[in-house]
Amino acid sequence: MSIRWRSAFRYPQTTFLLVGAILGYLALIVFAGFQLISLGVGAIIVVGMLGAWFSQFRGDRLNTTGNLLNRTVMLEHLDAIAAKFPTLAPQGPWTDAYQWASEGQAAAAEIADRDSTLIPDLLEALYTVEGLAANIAGSSVALEQVQTEQYRTLTQQQLETSCDRLQETHHQLQSLRDQIVLAQLSADAKANVALPDRLQLIIEANKTTLQTATDDPT
C-alpha cells in the first residue's frame, strides 16, 4: 500500500494522532503493567488507529487528473512536479512558485464555493497555473545545467516570464476572490458580471506564456 506521507503530515491531526497514540500506549503499559497481553492489545489498538488514518492517504485513492479545486489534489500535483526534478533547489524560484500556485488555488476554491457557475473557468485557470509551475521547475533546473551563454540567457528569460505570469495570476485570483466576497456582502449582482471575462483574460495570458515556452527551443 503506497501512502502519500507528505500529504498526511500536512494535517495537524496526523501529529496529534501520533502523539496521542504514543501517550495512550505508554499509559496503558503503566497502568496495566508490563504484561504480554497489555503490550499486545495496546499495539493492536495503536496500529488500528494509525492504519485507519493513513489509509485515507493511499496513492490509489487520488485521481491524479482530478479536480484542482480540491486542495489535496492541487498540492499533490505540485509535489509531483517537484518529484520530476530531484535536483530542484528547495529555495529560490520554485519556493515562490509553489506558494503562488497554492495560494492561487485557495482563492479559486473560495470563488467556486461562492459561485459554482465559474467552476469550469476556474479549473481551466488552475491547469494553466500548474503548467506555469512546471515551467518554473524545469527552467530552474535547466539554468543550473546549461553552459552556453545564449541558452542560459534564453532559459533565464523563460524562467522570469513564467514567474511573473504566475505571480500575476496569484494576485488576480485573490483580487477576484475579494471582489466576489464584497459583491455578495453588498448584494451587488452587477459586480459579478465581469468575473467570467476577467477569468478568461487570465487563462489566455497564461496560455500565451505556456505556448511561448513550448515554442522556445530551450
N, C-alpha and C positions, 0 to 999 in steps of 0.2 A: 504494500500500500504506500503510494507516494504522497507525502504530506507537504503542503506548501508552508514550511516553517516560518518564512518571513512574513507571510500574511497573518499567520496565527499570532505571532508575537507583536503585531501592530495593535492588538486589542489589549487594554489593561486587564480585562477579565482573565486573560491567559496567565499573567503574572499572579493575580490574586488567587486563581485556582491552584497554581503550583505551590504557592506559599501555604495556602490553606490545607492542601492535601498533605504536605510535609509535616506541618504542625499537628494536624489531626492524627497522622500516623504515629508521630512521636508521643502524643498524648495518650493514644490507645496503648502503646507499649508501656508507658509509665504506669498507667492505672491498671492495666491487665497483667503487667509483669512480662518478663522476657520468656514467654512460653511459645512453643511452636505454633499452637493454634491461633494465638493472638497475632503473631507475626504473619501467618498465612492469610488470615481473614483480613487484616489491615492492608496487606499488599494487594489482595484481590479487589478491595474497595477502591484503593488508590488507582490501580491500573484501570478499573472500570470507569471511574470518573474521568481520568485523563484521556482514555481511549474514546469515550463518547464525545468529549470536547474536540479533540484533534481530528476526529473523523469528519468533522464539518469542513475541514480544510484539505480534504483529499484532492489530489490533482485531477482525478477523473470527474470531480463534481463541478469543475469550472469549464464553462464553454468559452474557449479561447477566442472565438469570434463573436462573443456575446455583447451584451448591452453596455456600452461605455458610460452610460449614465449611472450604472451601478459602480460604486466606488471601488469595491474589491476587484471587479473586472478591470477597471482602468489602471489601478496600481499594479495588477498582475501583468498587464500589457507593458507598462513602463519597466517593470522588473525584467520582463522577457527581452526587452530591447537592451538593457544593460548586460544581461547574460550573454548576448551575442558578441559582446566586445569585452573579453576578460581583462584587457589592458586599459580599459576606460578609467581615467583618473577619478577618484572619489570626490575631489574638489574641482572647481572650475566650471566651465560651461554646462556640463551635464547636471551638476547640482542645481544650477539655476533653472535649467530646462525642466528637470523633474518637479521643482517647486511650482513653476509657472503652469505646467500641464496639470498637476494635482489640484492646484487652487482654481484653475480654469474649469476643471471638471466639477468641482464642488459648486461653483457658481452656475454652471449649466444644469446640474441636477436640481438645484433650487428653482431655477427658472421652469424646468419641466414639471416640478411639483405644483407650481403656481399656474401654469398654462400648458396643458397637455397637447394642445394643437401645435406647439412649437417643437415637439419631440423629434420629428424627422429631421428638421433643420439642425437641431442641437446635436443629434447623433452624427450628422454629416460633418458638423464643425469639429466635433471631438475626434473623428477619424483623421481629419487634417491636422489636428493638434498632435495626435500620435505620430503621424508622418513627419511632422516638423521635429519632434523629439528624436525620432530615429535618425533624421538627417544630422542633428546636432551631435548625437553619439558617434555616428560614423565619421563625421568630419573631424571631431575632436581626436579620435584615434588616428585618422589618416594624417592629421597635421604633425603627429609625432613620428610618422614613418616616412613621409615624403621628403626627399632630399633636394630636388632641384628647386631653384628659386621661383621659377614660373609656376610650377604646380603648388608650391607652398602658398604663393600669393592667391591663386585661384581657390585653394582649399580654405584659406583664411577668410576670403570674401564670402564663400558659400556658408561657412560657419556663422559669420557675423549676420548675414542676411536671414538665416533661419532663426537665429537667436532674437533678432529684432522683431521678426514676424511673430514668433511665439510669445514674446513678451507683450507685444501689442495686442495679440489675441486674448491673452490673460487679462489685460486691462479692459478690453472691450466687453468680454463676457461678464466681468464684475460690474461694469457700468450698466449693462443690460439687466443684470440681476437687481441692481439698485433701482433702476428705472421701473421695473415691473413691481417691485415692493412698494415704492412710493405711489405708483399709479393705483394699486389695489387699496392702499391705505386711504387715498383721497377719492376712491371710486371714480377715477377719471379714465373712462374706457378709451378715449381718444389717444391717451399716452401710449397705449399698447399697439396702436395701428402700425407704427413704423418698425416694430420689432422684427417681423419676418424679413423686411428689406435690409435691415442692419445685419441680421444674421447671414443673409446671402452675400452681402459685401465682405463679411469676414471670411466666409467659405471661399469665395472667388479669389480674394487676396492670398489666402493660404494655398489654394490650388496653383495659383500662378507661381508662387515661390517654390512649391514642390516640383512643378513641371520644369522650372528653370534649373533646379538642382539635378533633375533627371537628365536633362539635355546637356548639362555640363560634363565634359569628358573626365573630370576628376571624380 
